[in-house]
Amino acid sequence: MMRQLPKTTAYAGLLVAALAAPALAQSDSGPLDKLFPRDEPICYARFYDQAHLRANPQQSVTSIRLLRDYPILRLEDDWTRRYGSKDGRTAYSAIIVTYRDTKATRFAGGPNCTTREGGEIYCSASSCDGGGFAVTLEDADTILIGKKGGSQRFTLSGGCAGGPNRSLNRLKGDDVFRLKRTPVRDCR
C-alpha cells in the first residue's frame, strides 16, 4: 500500500527544488564565472623578483595585479540591474602594473571582461581604443594574461586620460604573464 504525503510537504519540496535550480545553474555558468566568481572579491598577482627580471631582460613589467573588490563589485551589480546584458555577463576589474623604468609608480586600467564565442575570456578597455588582452585559466588558482606572439595591447594610462602612454604589452617580453590567486589584501 502506497502512502501519500500531505500536500504541504509536496509543495515545500517543489519550492525547495525551484529555489535551488537557479543557484545550481549559476554556480558553473562558464569560464568568466570561474575567473571572477559573482560577488566575490578576488585577486590574481605576480611580483617578479630580480632573478626573473635578469633572466628576462626584454620584460619591462615588474609587477601585475588583476583585481575585483569593492567598489567594483557594487558597480557591476548596479550596471547589471540597470542595463542587463543581452550578450552575457560582463565582469569589471582593475589591473595595476609597475615597470622597471618607473620604480614604484603604479599604472592602472579598468578592463571589462566578457566571454567570446568559443569560450575565450577577453578583457578590454571600455573607451578610447585602449585595446585588450586574453585571459586563459590554467588551473583553479592560475591565469595567463596575453598570448605568445600576440599583438595585443592594453593602455593603462594615456589615451583619452592624457599623460604618458603606457601599455601592458610594451616590449617583446611582455606578451604573457602568469598570475596566481592571492589574498585581496596583498593585491593593493
C-alpha positions as CSV (number, residue, x, y, z in Angstrom):
1,M,0.0,0.0,0.0
2,M,1.4,3.4,-1.0
3,R,1.3,6.2,1.5
4,Q,0.6,9.7,0.2
5,L,2.5,12.7,1.6
6,P,0.5,15.7,2.8
7,K,0.1,18.4,0.1
8,T,2.1,20.9,2.1
9,T,5.1,18.6,2.2
10,A,4.9,18.1,-1.6
11,Y,4.6,21.9,-2.2
12,A,7.5,22.5,0.1
13,G,9.6,20.0,-1.8
14,L,8.7,21.7,-5.1
15,L,9.5,25.1,-3.6
16,V,13.0,24.0,-2.5
17,A,13.7,22.4,-5.9
18,A,12.6,25.6,-7.7
19,L,14.7,27.8,-5.5
20,A,17.8,25.5,-5.9
21,A,17.6,25.3,-9.7
22,P,18.8,28.9,-10.4
23,A,21.6,28.6,-7.8
24,L,22.8,25.4,-9.4
25,A,22.6,26.9,-12.9
26,Q,24.6,30.0,-11.7
27,S,27.3,28.0,-9.9
28,D,29.1,26.9,-13.1
29,S,27.9,29.1,-16.0
30,G,31.2,29.4,-17.8
31,P,34.9,30.4,-17.8
32,L,34.2,34.0,-16.7
33,D,32.5,32.8,-13.5
34,K,35.5,30.6,-12.8
35,L,37.8,33.6,-13.3
36,F,35.7,36.1,-11.4
37,P,33.0,34.3,-9.2
38,R,30.0,36.6,-8.9
39,D,30.0,38.9,-5.9
40,E,33.4,37.6,-4.6
41,P,36.4,39.8,-4.1
42,I,39.4,38.2,-5.9
43,C,42.9,39.0,-6.9
44,Y,45.5,37.4,-9.2
45,A,49.0,38.8,-8.9
46,R,52.7,38.4,-9.8
47,F,55.6,40.2,-8.3
48,Y,58.7,39.5,-10.3
49,D,62.0,39.0,-8.4
50,Q,65.4,40.3,-9.5
51,A,66.5,36.9,-10.7
52,H,63.5,36.6,-13.0
53,L,64.0,40.1,-14.4
54,R,67.7,39.5,-15.0
55,A,66.8,36.3,-16.9
56,N,64.2,38.1,-18.9
57,P,65.7,41.5,-19.9
58,Q,63.0,42.1,-22.6
59,Q,60.3,42.2,-19.9
60,S,59.5,45.7,-18.7
61,V,56.7,44.7,-16.2
62,T,57.9,44.2,-12.6
63,S,54.5,43.5,-11.0
64,I,51.0,42.9,-12.2
65,R,47.7,42.5,-10.4
66,L,44.2,41.8,-11.8
67,L,41.7,42.7,-9.0
68,R,38.0,42.7,-8.3
69,D,36.8,44.0,-5.0
70,Y,34.7,46.8,-3.6
71,P,33.6,49.3,-5.1
72,I,34.0,47.4,-8.4
73,L,31.6,44.6,-7.3
74,R,28.9,47.2,-6.4
75,L,29.4,48.9,-9.7
76,E,28.9,45.6,-11.6
77,D,25.8,44.8,-9.6
78,D,24.4,48.3,-10.3
79,W,25.1,48.1,-14.0
80,T,23.7,44.6,-14.3
81,R,20.5,45.7,-12.5
82,R,20.1,48.8,-14.6
83,Y,21.1,47.6,-18.1
84,G,21.3,43.9,-18.0
85,S,23.3,42.3,-20.8
86,K,21.8,40.5,-23.8
87,D,25.3,39.3,-24.7
88,G,26.1,37.6,-21.4
89,R,27.9,38.7,-18.3
90,T,30.5,41.5,-18.1
91,A,32.9,41.4,-15.2
92,Y,34.5,44.7,-14.3
93,S,38.0,44.7,-12.8
94,A,41.1,46.7,-12.2
95,I,44.6,46.0,-13.4
96,I,47.7,47.5,-11.7
97,V,51.1,47.4,-13.2
98,T,54.6,48.6,-12.3
99,Y,57.6,48.8,-14.7
100,R,61.4,48.7,-14.4
101,D,61.9,52.3,-15.5
102,T,59.2,53.8,-13.2
103,K,60.3,52.2,-9.9
104,A,57.2,52.0,-7.7
105,T,54.9,54.2,-9.8
106,R,51.7,52.2,-10.4
107,F,49.8,52.4,-13.6
108,A,46.2,51.3,-13.6
109,G,43.4,50.5,-16.0
110,G,39.8,49.2,-15.8
111,P,39.3,46.3,-18.1
112,N,35.8,44.9,-18.7
113,C,35.9,41.1,-19.2
114,T,33.5,39.1,-21.3
115,T,33.4,35.6,-22.8
116,R,33.8,35.4,-26.5
117,E,32.4,32.8,-28.8
118,G,34.4,29.6,-28.2
119,G,34.8,30.3,-24.5
120,E,37.8,32.7,-24.7
121,I,37.8,35.4,-22.0
122,Y,38.7,38.8,-23.3
123,C,39.2,41.9,-21.2
124,S,39.1,45.3,-23.0
125,A,39.1,49.0,-22.3
126,S,35.6,50.4,-22.5
127,S,36.7,53.6,-24.3
128,C,39.4,55.4,-26.2
129,D,40.6,52.4,-28.1
130,G,42.6,51.2,-25.2
131,G,42.9,47.7,-26.6
132,G,42.5,44.5,-24.7
133,F,44.0,41.1,-23.7
134,A,43.0,37.5,-23.5
135,V,42.8,35.6,-20.2
136,T,43.3,31.8,-20.0
137,L,42.5,29.8,-16.9
138,E,45.5,27.5,-16.4
139,D,44.0,25.9,-13.3
140,A,41.8,26.9,-10.3
141,D,44.4,29.4,-9.0
142,T,46.5,30.3,-12.0
143,I,45.7,32.5,-15.0
144,L,47.6,33.6,-18.1
145,I,47.2,37.2,-19.3
146,G,48.1,37.7,-23.0
147,K,49.2,35.3,-25.8
148,K,52.6,34.2,-27.0
149,G,53.4,36.2,-30.1
150,G,50.1,38.0,-29.8
151,S,49.8,41.6,-31.0
152,Q,47.6,42.6,-28.0
153,R,47.9,45.9,-26.3
154,F,46.1,47.3,-23.3
155,T,46.6,51.0,-22.5
156,L,47.0,51.6,-18.8
157,S,47.4,55.4,-19.0
158,G,47.4,57.9,-21.7
159,G,44.8,57.6,-24.3
160,C,41.9,59.9,-23.6
161,A,43.1,60.3,-20.0
162,G,46.2,62.2,-21.1
163,G,49.6,61.7,-19.6
164,P,52.3,59.3,-20.6
165,N,51.1,56.4,-22.7
166,R,51.8,53.0,-21.0
167,S,50.7,49.7,-22.5
168,L,50.7,46.4,-20.7
169,N,52.3,44.7,-23.6
170,R,55.2,47.1,-24.2
171,L,58.2,45.0,-25.1
172,K,58.8,41.6,-26.6
173,G,59.0,40.1,-23.1
174,D,55.6,41.5,-22.1
175,D,53.4,39.1,-24.1
176,V,52.3,36.5,-21.5
177,F,52.0,36.9,-17.7
178,R,51.3,34.0,-15.3
179,L,49.4,35.2,-12.2
180,K,48.5,33.3,-9.1
181,R,45.4,33.8,-6.9
182,T,46.4,35.9,-4.0
183,P,44.6,37.3,-0.9
184,V,43.0,40.6,-1.9
185,R,44.8,42.5,0.9
186,D,48.1,41.6,-0.8
187,C,46.9,43.0,-4.1
188,R,46.6,46.7,-3.4
